[in-house]
């Protein structure tokens, strides 16, 4: 189109070539990354703050020593006296 400076068939060109398209993809990717980061932080906070835990796990997949002896006691691998002794040692 003649007479309208800066405007072409596909609209105004902010950057030459396909750079404006790549810039848009970059911005969209950053937004998706930030949303996933916030969601992951919320999920970890929810897991770590479950009621009844004396000490939250360092990571969702890693058990604390207290949790390990509770599980061993529940499976019958250790007696009540052994459980109480181990629990006192850990406190």
MDTraj code that builds the backbone (N, CA, C; nanometers):
import mdtraj as md
import numpy as np

residues = "UNK UNK UNK UNK UNK UNK UNK UNK UNK UNK UNK UNK UNK UNK UNK UNK UNK UNK UNK UNK UNK UNK UNK UNK UNK UNK UNK UNK UNK UNK UNK UNK UNK UNK UNK UNK UNK UNK UNK UNK UNK UNK UNK UNK UNK UNK UNK UNK UNK UNK UNK UNK UNK UNK UNK UNK UNK UNK UNK UNK UNK UNK UNK UNK UNK UNK UNK UNK UNK UNK UNK UNK UNK UNK UNK UNK UNK UNK UNK UNK UNK UNK UNK UNK UNK UNK UNK UNK UNK UNK UNK".split()
xyz = np.array([
    [0.0837, -0.1175, 0.0000],
    [0.0000, 0.0000, 0.0000],
    [0.0880, 0.1235, 0.0000],
    [0.0570, 0.2077, -0.0873],
    [0.1327, 0.3293, -0.0989],
    [0.0690, 0.4394, -0.0169],
    [0.1518, 0.5267, 0.0387],
    [0.0998, 0.6422, 0.1101],
    [0.0884, 0.6217, 0.2607],
    [0.0976, 0.4985, 0.3090],
    [0.0895, 0.4730, 0.4526],
    [0.2253, 0.4180, 0.4968],
    [0.3098, 0.5016, 0.5510],
    [0.4436, 0.4554, 0.5873],
    [0.4400, 0.3556, 0.7041],
    [0.5212, 0.2523, 0.6920],
    [0.5328, 0.1544, 0.7983],
    [0.4288, 0.0449, 0.7953],
    [0.3352, 0.0491, 0.7030],
    [0.2320, -0.0534, 0.6962],
    [0.2491, -0.1323, 0.5668],
    [0.2382, -0.2615, 0.5802],
    [0.2497, -0.3498, 0.4658],
    [0.1245, -0.4357, 0.4595],
    [0.1272, -0.5338, 0.3748],
    [0.0106, -0.6193, 0.3554],
    [-0.0298, -0.6885, 0.4862],
    [0.0647, -0.7350, 0.5651],
    [0.0336, -0.8082, 0.6888],
    [0.0342, -0.7180, 0.8124],
    [0.0263, -0.5914, 0.7984],
    [0.0227, -0.5014, 0.9118],
    [0.1587, -0.4397, 0.9384],
    [0.1697, -0.3670, 1.0482],
    [0.2970, -0.3000, 1.0780],
    [0.4062, -0.4014, 1.1114],
    [0.5280, -0.3667, 1.0752],
    [0.6421, -0.4541, 1.1046],
    [0.7195, -0.3934, 1.2205],
    [0.7213, -0.4643, 1.3325],
    [0.7960, -0.4161, 1.4474],
    [0.9439, -0.4508, 1.4323],
    [0.9716, -0.5708, 1.3868],
    [1.1084, -0.6160, 1.3667],
    [1.1170, -0.6783, 1.2285],
    [1.2320, -0.6691, 1.1664],
    [1.2448, -0.7274, 1.0323],
    [1.2426, -0.8798, 1.0370],
    [1.1959, -0.9387, 0.9287],
    [1.1931, -1.0841, 0.9178],
    [1.0943, -1.1465, 1.0142],
    [1.1266, -1.2643, 1.0670],
    [1.0369, -1.3350, 1.1582],
    [1.0726, -1.3148, 1.3035],
    [1.1497, -1.2103, 1.3337],
    [1.1926, -1.1878, 1.4713],
    [1.0738, -1.1577, 1.5619],
    [0.9749, -1.0848, 1.5139],
    [0.8589, -1.0546, 1.5979],
    [0.7833, -1.1826, 1.6321],
    [0.7759, -1.2767, 1.5407],
    [0.7115, -1.4061, 1.5672],
    [0.7894, -1.4828, 1.6739],
    [0.9220, -1.4856, 1.6613],
    [1.0052, -1.5556, 1.7597],
    [0.9974, -1.4885, 1.8966],
    [0.9909, -1.3555, 1.8983],
    [0.9780, -1.2827, 2.0239],
    [0.8457, -1.3179, 2.0919],
    [0.7396, -1.3282, 2.0157],
    [0.6098, -1.3686, 2.0707],
    [0.6144, -1.5092, 2.1288],
    [0.6811, -1.6018, 2.0588],
    [0.6953, -1.7383, 2.1107],
    [0.7765, -1.7392, 2.2398],
    [0.8801, -1.6577, 2.2462],
    [0.9627, -1.6497, 2.3661],
    [0.8810, -1.5996, 2.4849],
    [0.8030, -1.4969, 2.4639],
    [0.7193, -1.4425, 2.5711],
    [0.6163, -1.5451, 2.6157],
    [0.5538, -1.6136, 2.5232],
    [0.4571, -1.7176, 2.5565],
    [0.5239, -1.8307, 2.6348],
    [0.6418, -1.8714, 2.5939],
    [0.7153, -1.9760, 2.6649],
    [0.7501, -1.9352, 2.8068],
    [0.7906, -1.8098, 2.8259],
    [0.8210, -1.7609, 2.9600],
    [0.6972, -1.7607, 3.0492],
    [0.5830, -1.7227, 2.9945],
    [0.4594, -1.7242, 3.0724],
    [0.4226, -1.8662, 3.1151],
    [0.4335, -1.9615, 3.0242],
    [0.4040, -2.1014, 3.0570],
    [0.5003, -2.1509, 3.1644],
    [0.6283, -2.1172, 3.1519],
    [0.7280, -2.1585, 3.2508],
    [0.6952, -2.1013, 3.3890],
    [0.6583, -1.9749, 3.3966],
    [0.6254, -1.9133, 3.5246],
    [0.5027, -1.9765, 3.5882],
    [0.4013, -2.0074, 3.5082],
    [0.2813, -2.0722, 3.5608],
    [0.3160, -2.2098, 3.6175],
    [0.3991, -2.2858, 3.5465],
    [0.4377, -2.4188, 3.5947],
    [0.5235, -2.4082, 3.7211],
    [0.6062, -2.3061, 3.7308],
    [0.6898, -2.2863, 3.8483],
    [0.6039, -2.2561, 3.9710],
    [0.5049, -2.1707, 3.9550],
    [0.4144, -2.1379, 4.0656],
    [0.3347, -2.2607, 4.1066],
    [0.2878, -2.3381, 4.0097],
    [0.2108, -2.4587, 4.0405],
    [0.2958, -2.5587, 4.1165],
    [0.4227, -2.5767, 4.0770],
    [0.5113, -2.6708, 4.1453],
    [0.5354, -2.6265, 4.2891],
    [0.5540, -2.4963, 4.3110],
    [0.5752, -2.4464, 4.4465],
    [0.4528, -2.4691, 4.5333],
    [0.3335, -2.4495, 4.4786],
    [0.2111, -2.4748, 4.5547],
    [0.1978, -2.6217, 4.5899],
    [0.2289, -2.7108, 4.4961],
    [0.2197, -2.8545, 4.5216],
    [0.3160, -2.8969, 4.6311],
    [0.4387, -2.8456, 4.6306],
    [0.5360, -2.8813, 4.7334],
    [0.4951, -2.8280, 4.8691],
    [0.4386, -2.7092, 4.8743],
    [0.3922, -2.6525, 5.0005],
    [0.2791, -2.7355, 5.0566],
    [0.1880, -2.7812, 4.9729],
    [0.0756, -2.8624, 5.0166],
    [0.1248, -2.9948, 5.0733],
    [0.2189, -3.0590, 5.0083],
    [0.2715, -3.1875, 5.0544],
    [0.3461, -3.1701, 5.1851],
    [0.4241, -3.0647, 5.1985],
    [0.5078, -3.0455, 5.3160],
    [0.4287, -3.0041, 5.4387],
    [0.3085, -2.9520, 5.4222],
    [0.2349, -2.9004, 5.5364],
    [0.1148, -2.9877, 5.5733],
    [0.1252, -3.1175, 5.5527],
    [0.0158, -3.2046, 5.5918],
    [0.0099, -3.2133, 5.7433],
    [-0.1095, -3.2072, 5.8036],
    [-0.1193, -3.2088, 5.9488],
    [-0.0797, -3.3457, 6.0050],
    [-0.0238, -3.3443, 6.1257],
    [0.0136, -3.4682, 6.1911],
    [0.1598, -3.5044, 6.1760],
    [0.2294, -3.4406, 6.0859],
    [0.3718, -3.4675, 6.0687],
    [0.4494, -3.3807, 6.1677],
    [0.5407, -3.4442, 6.2420],
    [0.6215, -3.3657, 6.3341],
    [0.7265, -3.2859, 6.2586],
    [0.7810, -3.3444, 6.1524],
    [0.8780, -3.2750, 6.0689],
    [0.8506, -3.3111, 5.9245],
    [0.8254, -3.2119, 5.8382],
    [0.7967, -3.2441, 5.6987],
    [0.9186, -3.3032, 5.6296],
    [0.8932, -3.3852, 5.5293],
    [1.0016, -3.4455, 5.4526],
    [1.0786, -3.3382, 5.3786],
    [1.2070, -3.3652, 5.3552],
    [1.2895, -3.2705, 5.2807],
    [1.2416, -3.2608, 5.1369],
    [1.1908, -3.3698, 5.0847],
    [1.1413, -3.3768, 4.9480],
    [1.0238, -3.4730, 4.9483],
    [0.9283, -3.4571, 4.8562],
    [0.8117, -3.5452, 4.8569],
    [0.8460, -3.6947, 4.8480],
    [0.9566, -3.7330, 4.7878],
    [0.9897, -3.8735, 4.7730],
    [1.0844, -3.9266, 4.8784],
    [1.1377, -3.8400, 4.9671],
    [1.2357, -3.8815, 5.0664],
    [1.1697, -3.8837, 5.2038],
    [1.1889, -3.9951, 5.2760],
    [1.1301, -4.0100, 5.4089],
    [1.2272, -3.9630, 5.5161],
    [1.1716, -3.9068, 5.6251],
    [1.2531, -3.8697, 5.7386],
    [1.2819, -3.9963, 5.8198],
    [1.3849, -3.9945, 5.9057],
    [1.4129, -4.1124, 5.9881],
    [1.2952, -4.1534, 6.0762],
    [1.2203, -4.0564, 6.1280],
    [1.1032, -4.0876, 6.2093],
    [0.9984, -4.1623, 6.1276],
    [0.9771, -4.1205, 6.0039],
    [0.8816, -4.1900, 5.9169],
    [0.9267, -4.3319, 5.8873],
    [1.0584, -4.3520, 5.8731],
    [1.1108, -4.4847, 5.8437],
    [1.0851, -4.5795, 5.9602],
    [1.1124, -4.5331, 6.0846],
    [1.0894, -4.6246, 6.1969],
    [0.9406, -4.6477, 6.2211],
    [0.8554, -4.5480, 6.1884],
    [0.7105, -4.5696, 6.1982],
    [0.6666, -4.6793, 6.1015],
    [0.7209, -4.6751, 5.9807],
    [0.6838, -4.7765, 5.8809],
    [0.7362, -4.9142, 5.9227],
    [0.8582, -4.9193, 5.9753],
    [0.9135, -5.0478, 6.0195],
    [0.8306, -5.1056, 6.1333],
    [0.7867, -5.0206, 6.2266],
    [0.7023, -5.0658, 6.3373],
    [0.5668, -5.1145, 6.2859],
    [0.5108, -5.0420, 6.1905],
    [0.3805, -5.0806, 6.1338],
    [0.3892, -5.2147, 6.0605],
    [0.5020, -5.2438, 5.9974],
    [0.5188, -5.3716, 5.9268],
    [0.5559, -5.4852, 6.0209],
    [0.5852, -5.4533, 6.1467],
    [0.6209, -5.5561, 6.2433],
    [0.7680, -5.5939, 6.2413],
    [0.8513, -5.5136, 6.1792],
    [0.9946, -5.5433, 6.1722],
    [1.0650, -5.5151, 6.3047],
    [1.0125, -5.4227, 6.3852],
    [1.0719, -5.3909, 6.5143],
    [0.9631, -5.3960, 6.6211],
    [1.0035, -5.4189, 6.7456],
    [0.9078, -5.4245, 6.8563],
    [0.8774, -5.2830, 6.9047],
    [0.7784, -5.2749, 6.9937],
    [0.7413, -5.1441, 7.0491],
    [0.8577, -5.0833, 7.1275],
    [0.9282, -5.1656, 7.2037],
    [1.0424, -5.1142, 7.2810],
    [1.1515, -5.0613, 7.1884],
    [1.1800, -5.1320, 7.0808],
    [1.2800, -5.0854, 6.9841],
    [1.2352, -4.9551, 6.9185],
    [1.1049, -4.9499, 6.8855],
    [1.0503, -4.8283, 6.8242],
    [1.0660, -4.7085, 6.9180],
    [1.0263, -4.7267, 7.0455],
    [1.0350, -4.6170, 7.1421],
    [1.1792, -4.5727, 7.1634],
    [1.2722, -4.6697, 7.1710],
    [1.4135, -4.6363, 7.1885],
    [1.4665, -4.5573, 7.0692],
    [1.4355, -4.6026, 6.9480],
    [1.4812, -4.5325, 6.8275],
    [1.4205, -4.3936, 6.8182],
    [1.2917, -4.3806, 6.8514],
    [1.2248, -4.2516, 6.8450],
    [1.2876, -4.1540, 6.9425],
    [1.3180, -4.1975, 7.0643],
    [1.3828, -4.1119, 7.1637],
    [1.5223, -4.0705, 7.1176],
    [1.5935, -4.1637, 7.0544],
    [1.7278, -4.1316, 7.0053],
    [1.7238, -4.0247, 6.8972],
    [1.6181, -4.0250, 6.8172],
    [1.6078, -3.9284, 6.7085],
    [1.5621, -3.7903, 6.7544],
    [1.4992, -3.7830, 6.8701],
    [1.4482, -3.6534, 6.9184],
    [1.5538, -3.5686, 6.9774],
])
top = md.Topology()
chain = top.add_chain()
for i, resn in enumerate(residues, 1):
    res = top.add_residue(resn, chain, resSeq=i)
    for name in ("N", "CA", "C"):
        top.add_atom(name, md.element.get_by_symbol(name[0]), res)
traj = md.Trajectory(xyz[None], top)
